[in-house]
Amino acid sequence: ATIADASIQRGQGGETHQIATGKTPVLTTRQGVPVSDDQNSLKIGTRGPTLMEDFHFREKIFHFDHERIPERVVHARGFGAHGFFETYESLADITRADIFQRAGEKTPAFVRFSTVAGNKGSADLARDVRGFAVKLYTQEGNWDIVGNNIPVFFIQDAIKFPDLIHAAKQEPDRGFPQAQTAHDNFWDFISLMPESINMALWIMSDRTIPRSFRFMEGFGVHTFRLINAEGKSTYVKFHWKPKLGMQSVAWNEAVKLNGADPDFHRRDLWDAIQAGDYPEWELGLQLFDDAFADEFEFDILDATKIIPEERVPIRRVGRLVLDRTVDNFFNETEQVAFQTGNIVPGVDFTNDPLLQGRNFSYLDTQLKRLGSPNFNDLPINAPKCPFHTFQQDGHMTLNNPKGRANYEPNSWGPAGGPRETPKGFQTFPAEEAGERRRARGELFADHYSQARQFYISQTEIEQTHIKDAFTFELSKVERPDIRARVVSHLVNVDEDLAGKVADGLGMELPAAAEPARAVMTDLDPS
Ligand code: HEM
């Protein structure tokens, strides 16, 4: 509404009162009581104390006082948009997932892009991994592919996630730096976790300073399963391929942009969609079977490794289009709850120990963050297909079961509420056997080959950027022993790269890092 939509009146103290004229709605309290004066609290006289009975004032301040909810423990800064997924062709031979049954079918989608380590108010162009979380509102329930723009991850086992994130975020005594990668704790952790070296190469590449969300790839990272109607399982890795291709900014551009416009990425996505320039990605599947998994030189359950596209080509099976900005940032982008555990019939997990841990973590953290076990009733989280449960009550209940029966089995016949169906979700009956142990498979142990493969696959200019990024980030690390330990891993990746980084840091080239356990014995900071 413009000022012209209200008639202006002046109060005794000269304050402005904009009076509803019929073109704008009447301002009310949350109880619907029309408000006559939103400029002055209720006082004794004009200079006396404020009265407790001012329910309008109390309600307004009470609500304001409670506006904040905890930011996400990771991926706090994000930006979302609505759109749809369109299936190119039926994949019924591979999966019974409803979304893949009919060519041309469109499924509503919501996507949230994010940085990982920065707080909610941090700058968009930090050197960081980007989250690429997709919620697909299928006709058989919500399916979330909670991915990143990098196909590998830092750690192999979710038990290390709190350590990784503690090391990446601000240091606990000083509360800085905001620049996630450029500090001692982060590189200390990386240097002691050789499994993170492959990821370290990827994050020092230009992929972590994308030009915009529209120019990023996305990856489900883990190996999942697709299950067809006969119960046959096919392993799958999920890829999002941007129609615009991949583009990044240069580091000096990132630094300038962060100062000039910390909202650069959100503004870009908002502006593009508002202008009708809808960004689009194709969903690619890498599909493989047990025979490939057995012959592959890495473990398909190891999230620090890719499966090269040369080995298992990508099949493009649909497109994701973002064509609608949110109506309200908090309602949608903040309150959306993605979960790796949200899968649908036709999709299943594997034993990837990172994925297994994530399946616990998201639900757990979202109860804390959103405050009620009923967060799935928020419109952004609710399925768009019919849903019926016997869950009830709790804070902010909206969808209690109707009628007398709130349990099953029951003998109330058709009035007794929902029933099971044999067509429902069925866990793939994978055989499991073995001792209970805290251990990893032998194939998890090669931390350098894929890092080398990644580095040598880059163009010369991209390799220079990786070298520059390592040199710059490590130059911010105060302790020489941490710098040396990181470079000692780089020696195992590529000696030329290690030599150039050592030169840039003005240090001797250290000996190649020994396997993890040997490195761990030398922890004296002196
Ligand atoms: C949030 C991706 C590993 C715990 C997120 C988000 C993404 C993501 C995209 C943001 C979701 C949003 O936009 O709301 C990934 C990927 C991982 C990974 C690709 C590895 C392949 C982990 C692990 C854990 C974890 C190992 C814990 C064991 C969390 C938590 C949140 C989160 C607690 C905040 C969720 C919320 O508050 O709603 N992750 N993550 N993540 N992730 Fe992960």
Residues whose N, C-alpha, C, O or C-beta is under 5 A from the ligand:
A	BS01	HEM	R72 V73 V74 H75 G78 R112 S114 G131 F132 A133 V146 G147 N148 F153 A158 F161 V221 V336 A337 F338 L354 G357 R358 S361 T365 Q366 R369
